[in-house]
Amino acid sequence: MRFGILGPLRIGGGDATVTAGRDRVVLAMLLSRAGRLVPVEELIDAVWEEHPPATARAQLQSCVSRLRQRITGLGLPADIIITDPVGYGVRIDPADLDADVFDRGVEAGRVAAAAGRAEEARRHYRAALGLWRGRAFSGIASRSVRRRAQTLDEQRLTALEECVDVELRLGRAPDLIDELTESVERHPLRERLRGQLMVALAAVGRQADALAVYREGRRLYAEELGIEPGAALQELHQQLLAGELAAAAGDHRPAVRIRALPRAISDFTGRQETLARLVAEIEKDDVRIHLVDGMAGSGKTTLAVHVANALADRYPDAHLFVDLHGHSERTPLTPAAAVATLLRQLGVSAERIPLDVDDRLALWRTELAGRRALVVLDNAASTGQVAPLLPNGADNLVLITSRRRLVGLDGGRPSSLPVLDADEAVELLGRVAGTERVAAEPAAAAEVARRCGHLPLAIRLAGARLAHRPHWRIADLAERLASGRDPLAEFAVGERSVGRAFALSYAQVSPAAQRAFRLLGLHPGVRFDNRVAAALAELSLPDAQDVLEELVDAHLAEEVTPGRYRLHDLIREYARTLVAEADRAGEREAALHRLLDHHLQVAAAIARTLELTGSRDLRQVPVSFRPDLVAATVDQGRGWFDENRAALTALVRLADDEGFPRHCWQLARACWKSHFDGGHLDELIETHLVALRAAEGSGEDEAVAMTLNYLASAHFRLAHFAEAIRLMERSLAIYRRLDRKADLQSILGNLGAAHMAHGDYRRGMEYYDAAGPLVRRLPELKPLGSLLNNLTLGLLALGRYDEALRVGRRHLALVRQLGNRHQLANALGHLGMIRHRMGDLGPARRLLRAALRLKRQTGNRFGEGEVLNELGAMERAAGRPERAALLHREALAAMVVAGDRSGQYAARNLLARALAEGGDVPAALDLHRRVLADATRLDVRYEQARALDGIARCLRDAEPAAARAHWIRALALLRQMESPDQQEVARLLVELG
């Protein structure tokens, strides 16, 4: 089934869902009428109810577009959603929607029941009811959707009642009592269910309880409805008083003679697909031993009991259960003690149970021989504890749960239980705390579920707190979880707590694993590898791997991908509480130093390969404590930064918070290249602001100046040119005071580039001229390369093409000598631009294409966009605007990735020119106007002028006066900048007349 509505909304045949609220409502409405069109008006009413916005239709189209993208992303055809002038619909096969499958199953059950085939009818009914995962469309609050959900929920209850009638005739009353009790509690006014519970209770000799059920119903009907029970229920009551109901029910004997399973919890949520899979595997593959492992609080026992109940009819002789106390405050049961409990459940008297353990186990196997029995061995400590308890009979099923992975158990099929997904977690919270409360605060409920790590135990405890505090809002609990100093303390109710559950697992692993686990709590990232574990715990790589495997086996860590691990959010909090204990202060500080040093050393080593010739800033990083770990990691290259970006940002903050200022600013610097080239400018700014505070606090002036310079680079990319200049001026003053000539020339060159980009060409050239004498006195060639690169661009912007060509060729010769591929790509690209402006189109195209290949190889997305724009301009000049538009769109995508706003404005202006020349003047006009607004807001003067020029070109035929006004504004800006483009604009003004 590709779509599920009988519970939380599901698509794609798995656990996938739709997260956006409006999209969920639209998809729910379409699926509720699968195969039919839903009018646009009804969809708008469902999404916005009484207050639709003026743009409702446009927003609805966006919802449908996103849904199509989500569907195709899951491998389904996009035409599942159909569009019609009337509205929208979904076109799916009958087997694709669980509600349709449910309807067919119920109908098959009714046909079989009418023909007297009771057992067949029961199978059809139960298969249909097994499709339900909770209330229909649970988690969607739209009134229109809820109306359809109520209809589906009513159909489920009717099917359940029909199924119970069949099962009562089959003599299955003992199996129905728990389910009927729960159903009557949820639907106390439903007379048919109440009557069926009375019949089932009478069938097992509980007439007094059956009478109590009737009395409670009569009281509720009087109080809620002001009426007496219906005639059918009153008739059952009379039969019960007369003993006739008990006699009739007594004709049926219980199908299961021994039933020792605990009651299945009523709010079982989110495991229906796992339950169905396990049941299918056991039935289809004839599995006799199944292992369910998972972290503390993940719901292993609950799942095992539900699996047992689902398979109950296959094992009619005995349902047995024993808690082995493998992870509890009690001593784990020995096999001898466990088998004694099981024998007593089978009815073996104490005097018959042998004292010798081998004789006891032999009796256990003898008692099970010839029986079709189901045994649940819960909370196992080890393979050695459960292996002796396994029966020999082929007709027995054993379900084993454990917090550890039980390897080496012959014939056992393992299943590891994950936490719930987001929707399942919210649904469980609603079942515990109240669905109405959750529906009233969906965002807060989702936040509470997230803070619970989607762990069932934590959600149940959080829900219990809400249930016992009706005056609390869910948002109150979410705030407590977010701001509490000890988050685990919030997950405790009575004797039950998440922290206690984790402590039991922690106590079961080796001292080495315990130490590594504590220290891993210091790592701020989501994922880590064995190298991080080795650095933190001072272990060799093989030993670190062994410790991690032990933690994974104990479900204190997860291996999310091969070689990559994580701690569940709450388990990480538990590890942090352990390492924060007062007597471990020294251990914690030393581990933090090792953690920061490892990431700094790896980041610096990789950054040196990315920046090629290196930088004095990176060479100042001290020698590593663990060069073996650095050597084992550095070959990951730029990908290491991509994978660890969030952790590295958090580590910079951690270094500042914990008093490691040098690690703080050095780590921020080492990550700069990855952040800058990848367009991760928010992270660049965040890390360098923290680094600046650390450097200023420690009084390291050189570090302050360096950090200001690299912080300015992010503002340059964001077109915050005034701020970039301000920061570099501060850096320049410090370097002058320290007499750092190499750094002075770098800052002067950067200031020149910033002033040029800001539209002050004269000032920019002044900074380039000031940098020249400094560069010539430096022993290294790299500073000269940077200056020549910037100077080439400056001369190009000023239209001094002959000078730009000479400087560009000098730059090219130098970078070939240096072997710097990044600068080689720049030199080729800039020479291609110059040759294009000089009219040498053939050489220009060859140079630009060579530059484009290199820029893509080196990951320079800004440079890629720059070259694509130039190639696009060449195509437009050659009369191929459609080809030009494609290139400018590629350029824009590259500039967006790079995060360069000025480059984005350039690409959008050039794209608009291509669109206009291709005949789409309205689109071009709109795009130029958007660029003008954005560029004006950020004071990007050259792109303001180009946008004004583009608008004027679009208006010159239809609105010449408006065109003139825009060209006048453009000319004023270009003259102010001393840009050579002013000549072209002046010529157009003259032509306009």
C-alpha positions, 0 to 999 in steps of 0.5 A: 500500500502506497498511502495510509490514512488509517492512523497518521498520514503515510505515503510511499509504502513505508514510514514516509510522511508529509510534514508541512501542515497545509500540504498534509490537509490537502493530501488528506482531502484528496485521499479521502475522496480517492478517484474523485475530484475535490473542488478548489473551494472545498480544499481552500475551506479545509485548509483555511476554514473561515479565513482564507487569504486572498492568495489562497488559490496560488498557495493551494497550487504551491501545496500541490506542487510540493506534494508532487515533488514529495511523491516523485521523491519517493519513487512514485509517479507525479501524475498520481495527483491530477489537475482539472479546472474544477479542482484536484484529485488522486488517481491510485489503484484500489490496493494503494490506499489502506482504507480501500483495502480495509473496506474490501477486507470487511466486505469479505468478512461479512460474506464469509460470516453470512455463509457460515464460514466463521473462521474465514470471516474472523481472518478477514476481519482481523486482517482489515482491522490490523491495518489501523495504526490509530485514529484516522488522519490522526494529527490533522486538525482540519475540521473537514478532514476530521469529519471524514476521519470520524466516518472512517473511525465509525466504520472501524468500530462497526467492523470490530463489533462484527468481528467480535460477534464472530469470535464470540461464536468461535468461543474466543471470549477469553481473548476478547476481554482486554480488547473489549474493556479498552474499547468500552472505556474509549466508547462508553456510550456504544451499546453493542460493544458494552453488550459484547463485553458482558457476554465475554465476561459471562463466558469465563464465569465473571457474571458479577463483572458483567453486571457491573459493566451493565450498571456503569453503562446504565448510569452513563446513559442516564447522566449523558443522554437522559435515557435508559439502555436500549432494548437489546442491552436490557435483554442481555441484562435480563438473561444475565440475571436469569443465568441464561447468558452464562449458560449460553456462553458456557457452551464455549470453552476457552481456546487457550488453557494457560495465559500468562502474558501481561495485558497489552497497553491500550496506547500502543502507538507507532509500531503497527508496521513493525508488528505486521512485519514481525508477524508476517516473518514468523508466519511466512518463514516459520521462525521459531526464535525471534530477538527484539533488541533496542535501547532502554525505553524503546518499547521492546516488551510492549511490542513483544506482547502485541506480537504474541497477542497477534499470533495467539491463535497459532499457539492455543495451549500456553502463552508464557511470560517471564521477566529475566531482569537482565537490566533492572535493579534486581539480580538477573534470573538464573536459568534455573530460577527462570525455568522454575517460574515457567514451569509453575505457569504451566501448572507444575506443582512446586514439589514436582520441580527438581532441585538439579538444574539439568533435571529442571530444564529436562522437565521444562522441555518435556512439558512443552513437548506436544504443546503449541506454546508461545514463550516471551523471555523478556529483558534478557541479560545475555545469550547464556541466560536464555539459551538453556530456556529454548524449547526443542519443539517445532510447535513452540515460538520464543520471543526474546527482548533485550537491551543488548544484541544477543549474538551467537543464539542459534536460529534466532532472527534479530530485530532492532527497535528504533525510536518512533518517528515524529508523527508517531511520537506526537500521536503517543503523547496525545494518547497519554496526555489527551488528543484534544490537548495535543490537537490544540497545541500541535507545535508545542506537542511536536517540540515535547516529542522532539525533546523526548528524543521520540523515545516511547518511555520518555514520551509516556512519562512526559505525557503522564506529567501533563495528564496529572497537571491539567492546568499546564499547557503543553508549551509549559512542559516544552519550555521546561524541557528546553531550559531545565539544567537537568533535562533527564529530571523532567522524565521521572514519574514516581519510581519510573525515570529515563535516567534510571533506565539508562543507568541500568544499561550503563552498569552492564558494560565494561569499565573501558566502555563506561569511560568512553561513553561518559567522554563521548557526552562531551562531543557536541555533534550528532555523529562521530567516528572511531577516531573521535572516540579514540582521541577522547578516550586515549585509545588506539583505533582498534580498541576504540572500535571495540569499545564502540561495538560494545556500546552499540551492542548495549544500545548506548550508541547507534551505528547510523552508517558504516563507521559513523555513530551517534548517541540518542539525545537523551542518552547524550544528556545522561553521559553528560551528567556522568562526566559532569560529576565533581570528582571527574572535573580533571577527566572532563577538562583533559578530554575536552582538550583532546577533543578540541585538539583532534578537530583543530589538527584535522581541520588545519591539515585539510585546510592546508591542502585546500589552500595549497601554498598554505598560510602562516595562520595555519602553520601556527597550529601546534603539533598534534597529540595524536598524529596517527588519528590526524593521518587516518582522517585527513584523506577525507578532504573537504568531505570531512568539513561537510560531514562535521560542519554542525559539530565544528561550529558547536566546538568553536562555541564549546572552546570559548565556553570552556576556556580554550581561546586559542583552540577557539580562534584557530579552529574558526580559522581552519574552517574558513576555507570550507565555509567560504567556498561552500557558501556557508556564510552564517556558520562563518560569521557565527564562528568568527564572532565567537573567535573574535570574542575569544581572541580579544578576551585573551589579548592576542592582537594578531589573532584579533586582526586575523579574525577580523579579516576573515570575518570581513570575507563573509560580509563581502560575499553578502554584499555588506561592503560597508561592514566588510570595509569597517572590519578590515580597517580595524584589522589594518590598524592592528597589523600596522601597529604590529608591523606585519608587512605580509598581512598588511599587503593582504588587507590592503588588497582586500580593501581594494577589492571591497571598495571596487565592489562597493562602487568606489573604483578610485579608492579601490585602486588607491589601496591596490597601489598602496599594497604594491610596494609591500608585496615587492619587499616580501620573500614569498610569491603568493602575496604577489599572486593575490594582488595581481588577481585583484588588480586585474579585476580592478583594471577590467572594471575600469575599462583599462583593457590593455593594462589589465591584459598585461597584469593578467598575463603576469598573474598567469605566469606566476600562478603556473610557477606556484602550481596553484590550480585555484589561482590558475583558474582565476587567471584564465577566467580573467584573461578570457573576460579581457579578451572578450571585452577586447573583441577577441572572441575565439581566444576568449571562449577557449580561455573561459572554457578552460577556466570553467573546467578548473573552477568546477574541479576546485569547487569554486562555485563563485568563480564558476558563476562568474565564468558562466555569466561571461559565456552567457553574455557572449552568447547573447551578443552572438544572437543566441539569447535562449542559450544565454539564458540557460548559462545565466541560470546556471550561473545564478544557481552557482552564486546561490550556493556560494552565497555571493549576493552581488554575484546573484544580482549580476546573474539575475540582471544578465538573465533579464537581458537575455530574456528581453532579447528573447522576447519575454519583456514582461519577465525581464522587466519584473526581474530587473525591478527585483534586482533594483530593489535588492541591490538598492537595499544593500547599496550594490551600486554597479548592479543598481545601475545595470538594473536601471539600464535594463528597465530602461531598455524594456520601457524605451518603446512603450514608455520612453519618458520612464525609460529616460528617467531610469537611464538618467539615474543609471548614468549618475551612478556609473559616473559616480563610479567612473565606470566605462559603462557610462558611455553606452548609457549616454549613447542610449540616452542620445538615441532616445532623444 
